[in-house]
Amino acid sequence: MTKVALIGAGKMGISHLAILGAHPDVEIVAVADNSKIVTDVLQKYSGFRCFDDYKKMLSFTRPDAVFVAVPTKMHASIVKELLLREIHVFVEKPFCLDAEDGYELVKIANQKKLINQVGYHNKFIGTFGEVKKIIDDGYLGDIQHFSAEMNGPVVIKKKQGNWRSKPEEGGGCLMDYAAHIIDLINYLISPVVNVHGALLKSFYSGSVEDGVFSLLETENNISGVLNVNWSDETYRKMSTSLTIIGSKGKIIVDSTELKVYFKNGHTPPTYSNGWNNRHINDFAEDVDFYLRGEEYSAQVDYFIKAIEGSVPNNINTFETAWITDKVIDKIKQYSN
């Protein structure tokens, strides 16, 4: 049984807490949050031991692992403290405000051989997982170009007063939103190493960008276009999609549907030449507890299994998240 604690009981923290609470191999030992209202309610109705100071919590409870779901500006200091205490860490995305801080955490985690994971949940969505297999097995041939889009109705009016409007807290479309699809590009296609053009545009926000538009190049010279807009009210919720063109075919994929075209020649089992349509139900795996999508439970379960040693610690590691942070920095630098 893995003893787990949570730091930060906001939206994502509560989601993780619900999933952890239903996990058969997890014992929740404590929750830390600086809101007394939140900790009072949690302690009263859940029975979890709650603290207003995470260092006090660590001293009293000594968890094996900790989930960190606090504003991004606090990630570096809290995660470093946990690693130095020999504690496995799951931290929400994006990894760090400063890529140099992230690199330090990568080195500490690797040196101490601690399990580490960052909450980029797209890698646990079945359609994207199938794309990874198709590309890695060579069925798409040499990738020639990609386009990546992410849209949703996050900021659709002026005078937003929460953390999303504060760049010093990790707000802005680039860090809070585009990070998801940048990380997915790095995973499915190849790590981005060059930015050849970037526009950060504000539509409603005063101090952060609402749109990110950029021309990217991966380490193996694949070109791609990034188009991200969190102020698009034509979408009911967040939409993430990729179009990938290869020498042997083409892929159009989002979180619910995979469309893939194979030219005459070798195709994967269960696929045929020409267009093939698959739905997420063809790829989704059963989870013990469903909340907002299988992927959220799947990533938590993977982290726990990595601690137990039954799966390798090679998905959403600090190192891959640090690579994503470096791409974010390049886009920022180019747009200035």
Stockholm file with secondary structure:
# STOCKHOLM 1.0

chainA/1-336         MTKVALIGAGKMGISHLAILGAHPDVEIVAVADNSKIVTDVLQKYSGFRCFDDYKKMLSFTRPDAVFVAVPTKMHASIVKELLLREIHVFVEKPFCLDAEDGYELVKIANQKKLINQVGYHNKFIGTFGEVKKIIDDGYLGDIQHFSAEMNGPVVIKKKQGNWRSKPEEGGGCLMDYAAHIIDLINYLISPVVNVHGALLKSFYSGSVEDGVFSLLETENNISGVLNVNWSDETYRKMSTSLTIIGSKGKIIVDSTELKVYFKNGHTPPTYSNGWNNRHINDFAEDVDFYLRGEEYSAQVDYFIKAIEGSVPNNINTFETAWITDKVIDKIKQYSN
#=GR chainA/1-336 SS CEEEEEECCSHHHHHHHHHHHTCTTEEEEEEECSCHHHHHHHHHHHCCCEESCHHHHHHHHCCSEEEECSCGGGHHHHHHHHHHTTCEEEECSSCCSSHHHHHHHHHHHHHHTCCEEECCGGGGSHHHHHHHHHHHTTTTCSEEEEEEEEECBSCCSSCCCSGGGCGGGTCSHIIIIIHHHHHHHHHHTCCEEEEEEEEEECSSCSSSCSEEEEEEEETTCCEEEEEEETBCTTSSSCEEEEEEEETTEEEEEESSEEEEEECSSCCCTTCCSEEEEEEGGGTCCCCSSCSSSHHHHHHHHHHHHHHHTSSCSCSSCHHHHHHHHHHHHHHHHHHC
#=GC SS_cons         CEEEEEECCSHHHHHHHHHHHTCTTEEEEEEECSCHHHHHHHHHHHCCCEESCHHHHHHHHCCSEEEECSCGGGHHHHHHHHHHTTCEEEECSSCCSSHHHHHHHHHHHHHHTCCEEECCGGGGSHHHHHHHHHHHTTTTCSEEEEEEEEECBSCCSSCCCSGGGCGGGTCSHIIIIIHHHHHHHHHHTCCEEEEEEEEEECSSCSSSCSEEEEEEEETTCCEEEEEEETBCTTSSSCEEEEEEEETTEEEEEESSEEEEEECSSCCCTTCCSEEEEEEGGGTCCCCSSCSSSHHHHHHHHHHHHHHHTSSCSCSSCHHHHHHHHHHHHHHHHHHC
//
